[in-house]
Amino acid sequence: QVQLGESGGGLVQTGGSLRLSCAASGRTFSSYAMAWFRQAPGKEREFVAAISRSGGNTYYADSVKGRFTMSRDNAKITVHLQMNSLKPEDTAVYYCAARFTASGNSYYTSPTLYGYWGQGTQVTVSS
């Protein structure tokens, strides 16, 4: 099992940057593919970014491609989401998620494939 905890959210102006972190517990963190999702009020949870357990493959939603960068540090059992050029439509609660996988290079974009979730961190972008 793995437990997840997000941090780094806050209030930022349009065009600003934030760096989200997700700290994980457990000694098998490197066996988990990771992802970030977000959920705005009144909307469904949507995929933002994913990374393979090796860290070698990443994938981004079109809405954040070129602005967000996901990375992981298996030694520190942490994943990050660097968010640049933020827009008001990025406002949401951001969640990190983990999926145990035997594949070192696979990433997953569907929330139903993830069994472990953090509590979320609020990101608010003012116009």
N, C-alpha and C positions, 0 to 999 in steps of 0.2 A: 504494500500500500504506500501511497504518497499523500502528503498533506501540502496544500499550497496556500501561499499568502501574498497578496499583491500590495504594492506600495508605489508612491510616486505621483498619484493623481493630484489634481488641483485645478485652480482657475488660471487661465492664461488668455491673453488677447489673440485675436486673429493674426496669424503669421508667426506666432510664437512656437516654442518647443517644450516638450516634456519627455522625461524618460521614465517609463514604467518598469518596475522590477517585480519578479515573481520568485519568491524563495520557496524551495521545496524541502521537505524532510525525507528521510529514507536513504538507504545506501545504494539503491538501485536506480537512481535518477537517470543514469545514462541508458536505461532500458525503456525510457518513455519518450515518445514523440510529444511535442508540446504545441500549443496554439494560443492565440489571443482571439477572443470574441468580444463583442460589445452589444449593449442593449440600451436604446434610447427609450424615453417614456412613450408608452403606447405602441411600441414597435417590437417585432420579434428579435430575438438574439441573432446577430449576424457575424459571419466569419470576418476576421481582420487579417491574420497572418498565422503561418504555421512553419514549424521547423522539424526536421527529422531528428532522430535520437543522436545521430552522429554530429549534427549541426551542419552537415555538408549541403543539405538541400533546404531551401526556403521557398515559400509561396505566399503571395499577397493578393488581397482583394483588389480589384481594379480601382476602387475608390481611394485606396491609400498607396498604391504602387508609386514609387519614386519619392514618397514623402516619409514613409515609415520603414524602419529596419528592425528586424527581429534577430536576436542573437542568443546564444546560450553558453554558459560556462559550466561544464560538467564537474569540474573540480570544486567549484563553489556552489554547485547545485542550484543555479539561478538562471532564469531567462530574463531578457530585457526586451523592451519595445521602445525604440527611439522614435519619437514622433516630431517631425518638423513641419513647418508651413501649415500649422493647424488652422482648421476652418470651423465655423460654428456648427456645421453638420457633423463634425467629429465628436460633439458633445454626447456623452453616454457613460454608462457604467462599463468599465472594461474588466473582463474576467480572463484569467489564464486557466488552461485546461491541460490535462495529461492523459495520454493513452499508452498503456503498456503494449509494446510491439516487439516482435522478433526481427523486424526489418530495420536495418540501420539507415536506410536511405529514403524511407517512405514518409510522407506527410499526409495529413488528413484535414479536410475542410468542413466536414459535417459535425455539428455539435453532438449528434446522437452517437458518434463513435468515441466520445471521450467519457471516461468513467469518473474522473476526478476533476474537481473544480475549486477555485478559490472563492473568497467571499466578495470579490469585486472592489474596484477603486473608481471613484467618480472623477471624470474629466469634463471640465466645462470650459468652452471656448467662447469668449465674448466678442461681439462684433463691434 
